[in-house]
Amino acid sequence: MKDYMTIEETCDYFKVSANTLKSWREKGLTIIKIGNKILFSAQDLNDFLDQFKFGGIR
């Protein structure tokens, strides 16, 4: 797994929709925005998923 993933890569990895990612962001998942590009950190995803008992991606 890469340290940072795009929306598309994150959706593909977790087999979730962009709407699910949007919901996760609304619940506190941190994003990194560079220009128009939104990235997700693997560590932030682990922390977020652990918080909600989804299990991490370690």
LUMPAPA-663629 format. One record per residue: x, y, z of N, C-alpha, C in turn. Coordinates in steps of 0.02 Angstrom, whole numbers, padded with zeros to 5 digits, always signed. Layout:
<pts>
XYZXYZXYZ/...
</pts>
This chain:
<pts>
+00042-00059+00000+00000+00000+00000+00044+00062+00000/+00023+00111-00037+00058+00174-00042+00045+00215+00022/+00089+00263+00036+00080+00306+00094+00021+00353+00084/+00009+00374+00022-00046+00420+00006-00083+00393-00054/-00149+00398-00053-00190+00373-00108-00241+00426-00129/-00257+00425-00193-00309+00469-00220-00378+00441-00200/-00430+00478-00215-00498+00455-00202-00509+00389-00238/-00491+00386-00302-00502+00327-00342-00464+00267-00314/-00401+00277-00296-00361+00222-00269-00390+00198-00202/-00412+00244-00161-00440+00226-00096-00505+00187-00105/-00548+00211-00150-00611+00175-00164-00597+00105-00189/-00549+00099-00235-00532+00034-00263-00504-00013-00209/-00460+00013-00167-00428-00028-00115-00479-00055-00065/-00526-00011-00044-00575-00030+00006-00640-00057-00024/-00646-00054-00090-00707-00076-00124-00768-00037-00098/-00759+00029-00093-00814+00073-00071-00824+00127-00124/-00880+00161-00120-00896+00214-00168-00866+00280-00145/-00865+00327-00191-00843+00395-00174-00889+00426-00122/-00953+00407-00124-01000+00432-00073-00982+00407-00004/-00958+00345+00001-00936+00319+00066-00877+00358+00091/-00829+00373+00047-00772+00414+00068-00794+00483+00090/-00842+00511+00055-00869+00576+00075-00899+00572+00145/-00935+00519+00158-00965+00509+00224-00910+00502+00277/-00857+00465+00262-00802+00458+00309-00769+00525+00322/-00763+00566+00269-00733+00633+00278-00778+00675+00324/-00843+00669+00316-00890+00707+00358-00887+00684+00431/-00865+00621+00441-00859+00594+00508-00790+00607+00538/-00746+00640+00500-00682+00660+00528-00620+00633+00495/-00626+00594+00441-00567+00570+00406-00529+00630+00376/-00466+00634+00392-00424+00689+00369-00404+00679+00296/-00403+00733+00260-00379+00731+00190-00320+00778+00183/-00283+00768+00129-00230+00813+00110-00249+00839+00042/-00252+00905+00036-00272+00935-00027-00213+00971-00057/-00195+00952-00118-00141+00983-00155-00170+01007-00221/-00180+01071-00227-00214+01097-00286-00285+01070-00287/-00304+01038-00342-00371+01008-00347-00371+00934-00327/-00314+00908-00308-00307+00837-00292-00317+00825-00217/-00359+00775-00202-00371+00755-00133-00336+00688-00122/-00296+00685-00068-00260+00624-00052-00278+00602+00019/-00274+00536+00029-00286+00507+00094-00221+00473+00117/-00202+00486+00179-00143+00455+00208-00161+00386+00234/-00118+00336+00222-00130+00269+00247-00135+00270+00323/-00093+00309+00357-00095+00314+00430-00161+00344+00453/-00184+00397+00420-00248+00428+00439-00306+00380+00428/-00304+00341+00374-00356+00291+00361-00356+00238+00416/-00296+00214+00435-00291+00165+00490-00321+00193+00554/-00301+00254+00571-00326+00284+00633-00401+00293+00632/-00427+00316+00576-00499+00327+00569-00538+00261+00574/-00515+00211+00537-00550+00147+00537-00546+00112+00604/-00489+00118+00638-00483+00090+00705-00532+00124+00753/-00541+00188+00746-00586+00227+00788-00658+00201+00782/-00677+00180+00722-00745+00157+00711-00750+00081+00708/-00697+00047+00731-00697-00026+00736-00704-00061+00669/-00682-00029+00615-00684-00061+00549-00622-00105+00539/-00572-00095+00579-00508-00129+00569-00465-00089+00522/-00401-00091+00532-00356-00050+00493-00333-00084+00429/-00285-00054+00397-00258-00080+00334-00184-00095+00342/-00164-00114+00400-00093-00124+00415-00064-00181+00376/
</pts>
